[in-house]
Amino acid sequence: MDVLKSLLLTIHSWLHLLPGFSIIEEYVLNILDYIRLKVNSSCEAYSLEAWQIILLSVAVFVATQWLWDFIFSGEGAVAKVKKAVFRWVRKIPYVQRQIQTEVSKTAKSMQDSFAKDLKPGMSFIRKLPFYGNSSDEVCRLAETYKSMRSLEFNRGRASGTLYNGGEELTELNGQIYKMFAWTNPLHGDVFPDIRKMEAEVVQMCINMFNGGSEACGTMTSGGTESIMLACKAYRDRAIRQGIQHPDMVVPRSAHAAFEKACQTFGIKFIPVPADPVTMKVDVRKMKKLITRNTCMLVGSTPDFPTGVMDPIEEISALGAKYNIPVHVDACLGGFLIPFMEKAGYPLPLFDFRLPGVTSISCDTHKYGFAPKGSSVVLYSSVEMRRYQYYVITDWPGGIYATPTFGGSRPGAIIAACWATMVHYGETGYINTTRKIIDTARYIKQEVAEIPGLFVYGDPLVSVIAIGSLDFNIFRLTEALTKRGWSLNALQFPSCFHICCTLLHTLPGVADEFLADVRECTAVIMADPQQKATGMAALYGMSQTIPDRSLVGELVMEYLDALYDTSYSSKSPSMSNGHATHS
C-alpha cells in the first residue's frame, strides 16, 4: 500500500507540472464539493436515516444495472419491448384461445402430413409381437418401411443429408459392420481392435489439422457431441481457474449446438453478429464482448447457414492475447478444408498452426463419408482434453470414467469410420474435394447471374446461400420443393442454401438444379410482389413473431409428431401386436 500511495503522489506531482492543471483540478473539486453539499442538504430536508440512504443507493444501483442490461445487452431494447408486449397480449383469454386453436391446427396438419407417408394398410407396432417374426419376415417388413421414402436423395436431390452413397463404400461398410457389430469401446481391454481403430482415426485427423506432438482427441457420436464436449471442457477449465459464471462468445451464425451446450452446462451464451456484407463474424464486436468470465471463443469453417468461413486467424489472435481457448468448428467442412490447397483451392490458416486455436470439431460422417454417428473433437494438448473427461471415483459400482457423454458406444461405427478413411486415403479425399468444390463454385457463379437472386457473402467451401431483394425467397424454396428438391430454408436473413455433396457432382445434377432455379425464378419474377402461400408464407411469418417462445411451441408440436403412433392408413393390415406383411 505504501508503494502504491507513493506512486500516486508522484503521478499527482507530475500532473501539476502541466499548464493549467491546477485550475482544472480546483474546478473539478469545487463541483464535487457542491454535489456533496447538495446531497447532504437533500438528505437533511427529507430527514433520511442512514439505513434509508443505503437502501436507496442499492435500489438505484440495481435499477441502473437492469436498465443498462435491458438497453445494451443481448437483442436490444426495442426487440425486448416488442417481446414483452407480445407476451402480455398472449395472456388475454381470447388471444390464448385463438393461439391454442392455431397450434392445434398445426399439430393436426403435421400428423396428416406424416400419415401420407404410410403405405396402404400400414399402422404402427405399439407393443411387442406375441410371437416373434422370422428373419425373412423382418426383412420383408423392413423393405415395406423403406418403400415409404419418396425423395430420391441418392440422386443428388437433397441438400447435404447424404454425402456419398456409393455402392462400393456401402458394401465395404456393411462387411465391416458385420465383423464388429457387438463391439463396445467402453471395454477397451475386451476389444483392443476397436481401441486401436479409434486411436488411429483420431491421430489421422490430428495430422489433417497439423496438430503437434501434444495434440490429441476422442471420437464422438456426431458434431453436436463434439461441440458440446469442447464447451464442457472449457467450462470446467474456467471453474478450475475460479470463474464461477463462465460465458462463451460465439458467432450468431455458429451451429446451434453451442447454444444447446450453454443450456445444458449453465454457460452464458453471448452471440456476435455477422458483418452484413461478408457474413463473417464481426471480430471487432467479438473483442468488445469479451469479459473476465469468457471461457471460450468460437469460429466456423465454414458456418452452416451461408457457408462462409470466419476469420480464424483474427479470432486466434484474440484468444492468444487474452489467454482464452479458441474452438474451430469444422464439423461441416472438416474433410474438405484440409485438402483444398492440394486440390487447387488454397485457404487462410484455420487449424493448429495458429497459436490461439486450442480445439477443433470435425465430422467424419459428412465429407469423411463414414456412416452416420461418428465425429471427432481434437485438442492442442492433453491438458485441455482432460477437462472433457467424466471421472467418478466414489461410485459403489467401481471407478467410472468415460472420455465422452456415452458409456457404451457402438464399436461397429468406429470400425466403419476407420475402414472408410483407410479406404479413401489422402489422394481419395483430395479428388473428392476437388469435385465438390468445383461443383459448388460453378453453382455459386451461375446463381449470382440469375436476375432476382444473389449469393450471401463469398462462400469458399460447399454451401451456397441464396437470397433475393425482389421477392419472398421462400416462394422459390417451395417451388423447388415441388420439383423434388430438398433444400434448407434459413432465417435472419431469409434465404435458403444448397449443401453440395459428392452426389451433386454426378453428371447433370448441378445443371438440372440450376435449370429449375432459373425457370422457377423467372415465373416468380413475372409477379414478384405476389403474396406467398403455404409453407413459404408460414416460414416468412414465423420470423416476424417477437416472442420466439411461440415459434418454439410450434416446433415442439413437430417433435411430438415424430413420436406419434396414434394414426394409421385406411385399410389396416398390420395389427398392434403381430406385424404382418402382405
N, C-alpha and C positions, 0 to 999 in steps of 0.2 A: 504493500500500500504506500509506503514511504517513497519508493521508486516512482510509482505512478503519479503521486502527488507532485514530486519534484519535476517530472516530465511535463505535467500540465502547467506548472508555474513557468517553466522555461518557454513553452509554446506561447503562453499568455504574454510573457515579456517580449517575445519576438513580434507578436501581433501589434503591440503598442508602438513598434518602430514604423509601422505602416502609416502613411499620411492620412489623417482624418479618422483613424480607427478609434481614438479616444472619444471623439464626438459621437460616432455611431454607437459605441458601447454605452455611453451615458444616455443616449436617446432610447435605446432598447431597454435599459434598466429602469428608466422612468416609466415606460409603457407597462413593463411587468409590475412595477410597484403600484401603478394606477389600477391595474386589473386586480391585484391583491387587495387593495383597499376597497374597491368596488364590491368584490365577492364577500369580504368580511362585513361590510355595511349591510349588504343584502341579507346575509345570514342573521345579523342582529335585528334587522327590520322585521323578518318573519319569525324571529325567536326560534331558529332551528338549533336543535341539540346535536351533539357530536354524532350520535348513532343515526340521526336522520340525514346528516350530511354524508356519512359513509354509505348509507343505503341508497341515497340519491345518486351518488357518484358511481356506484356499482350498476345501478339501473341505466344511467346514461351510457356507461361503457358497453353494457350488453346490447342496448338498443343500437348504438353506433356500429358495433361489430356485426349485428344482424343486418342492418341496413347496407353496410359495405358488402357483405356476402351476397345479399339479395341483388344488388345492382351489378357487381363486378364479377362474381364467381359463376361458373357453370354457363347456363344458356342465356343469361342476361335478364334484366328487369322486365322488359316488355313481354318476353316469352313467359316469364313466371307469372305475370299479372294475367295474361290470357289463360294460362293453365288454371290459375286459382279461380277465375270467373267461370270457366268451363266446369270445374269440379263443383262449384256452388250451384250452377244451373242443373247439374245432374242430380242434385238432391231433391229437386222439385218432383213430387209424386207423379205428375203427368209425364214429365220427361223420363223418369225412371221406367214407367210402363212402356213408353214408346221405344226406349233403348232396349229393354228386355225383349220386346216383340221383334225388333230387328235382329238382335243377337240370336234369338230362337230361329228366325227365318234363315239366317246364315248357317247355323248348325244343321238345319234340315237340308239346305242346299248342298252342304258338304257331304252329308250322308247319302243323298241322292246321287251325287257325283261318283262317290265310291261304289255305290250299288251298281252303277252302269258297268263297272269293271268285271262284275261277276258274270260268268257264263251261265246260260240257261240251266236251271236245275241245281245251281250252287247255293249252299248255305255255309255257315261256319261250324266247325267241330268245336263244341263247347264243353265237352268232357271226354275223358279217356274212353276210347272204344272198349267195349266189354271184352271182345275178342280182338287180339292183335291182328294186323294185316300182314300178309306175306311181303317179302322184299319186292316182288314183281308188282303187287298191288300198290305198294307205297310209291314205287317209281312211276306207275301209270297215273296215280293221283297227283304226283308232283308235276308230271307233264301237263296235266289239266290246269294246275295252278299257273304254270309257266305260260300257258296259252292266253292268260289274262292280259299280257303285255300288248300294248297297241303301238307304242313308239318304237321305230326302228333305230334304236340307239347305237346298234353296231354298224350302222351305215353312215355315221358322222352327222346324224340329225340332232344330236344333243350337245349343248354347251358343257364342256367338262364331262362329268359323270363317268364315262368310260374312256380310259386313257390309252388302251392298247387293243385288247380283244382279239389278238391274233391266234389262229388255231394252234400253231406250234407251241406258243407260250402257254396257252390254255392246257394243252396236253401235258407239257412238262410240269406245270403246277399241280395238275391232277395226280400225276405219278408221285411227286414229292409229298403232296398232302397225304396220300395213302400210306406212304412209308413212315410218316411222323404224326399220324392222326391222334395218337394217345399220349404224346409227349407233353411235358409241363416244365417250363424253366424254373418254377418255384422249387423244384427238386433237382438242383444242379448236379448233385452227386449221383443221382439216378440216371440223369440224361446228359452226360458230358458232351454228346454230339450237338445238342441244342445250345448248350452253354458256349461251345466253340463257335457255332454259327452266329449267334447273337453278337459275340465279341468281334467277330470278323466283319459283320455288317456295320457295326459302329465304327470300327477302325477304317474301313473303306470310305465311309462318309467323312471322317475326320480328315483324311488325305484329300478328298474332294474339295474341302473348305480350307485347306492349307493350315491345319492345326499343328501346333508344336508338339514337343515330346510330352508335355503335361496335359495336352488336350484329351478329353475323354467324353463319355456319354452313355446313354442307355437307349434301348428300343422302347417304343410305346405303342398304344393301340391306334394312334392317329394324331393328326395335327392338333386337335383340341387338347388332348392329354399332354402332348409335348409342350404346348404353350403354357398350360396350367401348371405343369411341374416346374417350369422355369420361374413362373410367378411365385409359386410356393417356396422355391429355393431362395429367392431374393427377399421374400417377406421374412423368412426365418433368419436370413443373414442380417437384415435390418434390426430385427428384435434382439439378436445377439449383440448388436452394436449399441443397443439402448434406445432405439427408435420404437416407441410404443404404438404409434398410429401411422404406419407407413402408407405412402401413396405412390402411384406409378403414373408417369407422364407418357401418354400414348397417342399416336395419331388417330384422329377420328375415323380415318379410313382403314385402320388396322382391323384384324379379324375380331369378330365378336367374342372369341374365346378369352380375350384379355379382360373384357368386362365380366364375363362369366367367372373368371378366376377371382376378380375383385369381390363379386357377390359371395363366392364360396369361402374365400380366405380372409375376408374382412379388411381388404385393402381399399383405400380411396382411389377412385378412378378419375383421372384428370385428362380429359380429351384435348387434343391440339388440332385446330382447324388446318385445312389444307390451303395452299395457295390457289385461288380460284382459276388461275390460268394454267399453271403447270400441273396442278392436282397433287403435287408433292407436299409433304408436311412442312409447315412454316417453322423452320428451325429457330428463327428469332423469337417467335412466340413460345416455342418449346423451352427455350432458355429462361424466359420470364416466368414460366410456370414451375420451374424447379424450386424446391424448398429443402430445408434441412431434413424433412421427412421422406424425401423422394428415394425410393428403393430401387427403381429401375427406369431406364429409357427404352423406347421401342422404335424400330424401323422395319418396313416391309420391303421384300424384294421378290416379286412385286406385291402390291396390295391386291386384294380380291376384287374390289369394285371396278377400278379403272385400269388395272394392270400397270400402273406407274410405279417406278422404283423410287423409294425415298432416298434422300441424300445421306447414305450411311456414313460416309467419310466425315460429314459435319456433325452428325449425331455422335459418332465415335469420339470426336474431339471434345464434345461436351462431356461425355462420360469420363474420359480420361482427365479432364480439367477438374471436375468436381468429385472424382472417385465414386461414380455411380455406375453400376453394371449396365451394359447395353445389350439388349436382346435383338437379334436379327431374325425376323420371321420369314423364313424361306420355305415354308410349308408348300406353297403353290409352285414356286419356281426352282425348288431345291435340286432337281435333276435336269435343269436346263441351264441356269446361270453358271454353274461350274464349268460347263462345256462350251459356252457360247464363244469365247475367244478363239478356241481351237476350231470352232465351226465357222469362223469368219465374222463374228459379231462381238467385238470387244466391249466391255462394260467398265464403269468405275469400280474401284475396290469395294467389297461388301462383306469380306469374311474375316477370319482370324489374323490376317495380315495387318489389320487395323488394330492398334494397341488398345482401343476402348471397347472393342467387341468381346464380350465375355460368354455369350451363348448364342446358339443358332438352332432353330427348329426346321426340320426338313422331312417332307413326306415321301417315303419310299413307295407308297401305294398310289401316287399320282404319276408323274413323269418318270419315276423309277420303275413303273409297270408291275410292281408287286401286287399280290391280291390285297383287297381292302382289309384294313385292320392293322396297318404297320406304318410306323414313322420313327424318327429318331430325334432326340434332343441332345445337343452337344455343348460341352463347356470348355473354356480355355484352360481350366485347371481342375485337379481332383478336389481341391478345397471347395470350389463352387458346387460341384456335383454332390458333395456330401450333404449340403443343405437340402437337397431334393429327397434324400432317403427318409423312409419311415422305420424307426427303430424303437421297439417296445421291449424293455428288459425285464419287467416285473409281472408279465402275464403268467398265470399258473400253467398254461399250455407250453411254456418254454419261452426262450428268447425269440421274438418275432421281428423279422426285418425283411423289408421289400424295397427294391430300388424305385418302383413306380406305384401308382394307385392300386393296381391289381395284386392279388395274391397269386392264385393260379392264373396262368396265361396260356394261350394256345401255341404250343411249340410248333405246330404244323404251319402256322402263318409265318413264324420266324424262318423256318426251313424254306418255305416257298419264296420268301423275300430274298434270302441268301442265294437260292438257286437262280432267281431272276437276275440278280446283279452279276453273278458269276457268268451266267449265260450271255448277257449283253456285253459286259466289259466296257472299257473306256471308249474304244472305237465305235461300238454299237450305239452308245449314248451320244457320242458326237454326231453320228449320222442321223439319228432320230431328232436331235436338237436342231440340226441344220434344216431338216424337212419341216419341222413345226414352225420354226422362226421364219423361214421363207414364206410359208403359207400365211402366218399371222401378219407379216409385213405387207404381203400382197393384198390381203383383205383390208388392212388399215388404209393403204394408199387408194384403193378403189372406192371405199366408203366415203372418204374425205372428198371425193369428186362428185358425189351424188347430190344434186340440188335438194336443199332442205335438211341435210344431215351434216353432222360434224363428229369428229373423234375427240374425246376428252383427253387433254394432256398429250404426252408423247410416249405411249406405251412401247417398251422395248422388248417385252418378252412375248407371252402367248395370249394375253387378254386384251380385247379391244372393246372399249365402252363407247356406245353410240348415243348421241343426243340430237335434239332439234330445237331451234328457236322459232320455228314456223308452225308447229302443230304438237299436239299431245303425243309424245313418243310412245306411250303405251298403246296407242291405236296401231302403230307399226308392229309392236310386240304381239298384239292379239292377232293381227293379220298373218304374221309369220307362223304363229302357233297353229292357225287353221291350215297352213300349208305343210304341217308336220314337223316344224322345228321346235325344239325345247330350249328356250333361252332364259337368261337370268335377268329379271326385272329388278331395278335398283332404285334407291331413293336418296334425296338430299345430296346431289341433284337428281332429278328424274332422268333416267336413261336405262339402257339395257346393255348387256355385254355378251360377247361370244368368247368362250374359252377354247382355243384351238388345241386339239389333241392329235395323236397320230392318225386317228380316223379321218380328220379333216384334210389330211394330206393325200388321201386316196384320190385317184383320177376323177375329176369332175365335181367333187364335193364343194370346194370353195367357189367355183364358178356358178354352181347351182344355187348356193346361198346368196351370192351377190346378185344373181338374176332375180331371185324372189324379192330381195331387198329393193332393187331398182323398180320392179313392177309395182310392188305394194306402196312404195313411197310416192310414185307417180300418181297413183289413184288417190292417195290421201292429199297430195299437194293440189289436186284439182279442186278440193274444198277443204283447205287446211283448218278452218275455224269450225268445222262440223263438230257437234257435241259428241264426246266419247260415250260409249255404252259398254255394258258388260264388265269384264274384268279390268278393261282399260279405265273406265270411269271409277270403279271401286278402288283400284290401286292409286290413281291420282288423287282421289278424295281423301284417302287414308292419311296422306302426307299433310293435309291441311288441319287435321284434328290436333288442337293444342295439347290435350290430355292424352298422352300416349298409352295410358293405362287402359283406355277403351279399345285401342288397337290391340293391346295385349290380350284383352278378353276374347276378342275375335280369333286371335292366333291360338289361344288356349282351346277354343272350340275345335279348331282344326286338329290340334294334338289329341284331344279327346276322341275325335272321329277316327283317328288312326287305329285306336284300340276297340272301337265299337264292333260288337258281334251280334247286334240285335236285328240286323236286316238280312234279307236273302232275295234271291231271284224268284220269279213267279212260279216255276214248276220245280219243287224240290226233289232232288234225287240223292241228296247227301244228308243223312239224319244227324241229329245232335250227338248220337252215340257212335254208331258204327259207320265209318267212312266207306263209301262205295263209289264206283266209277262205272259209267255205262258208255 
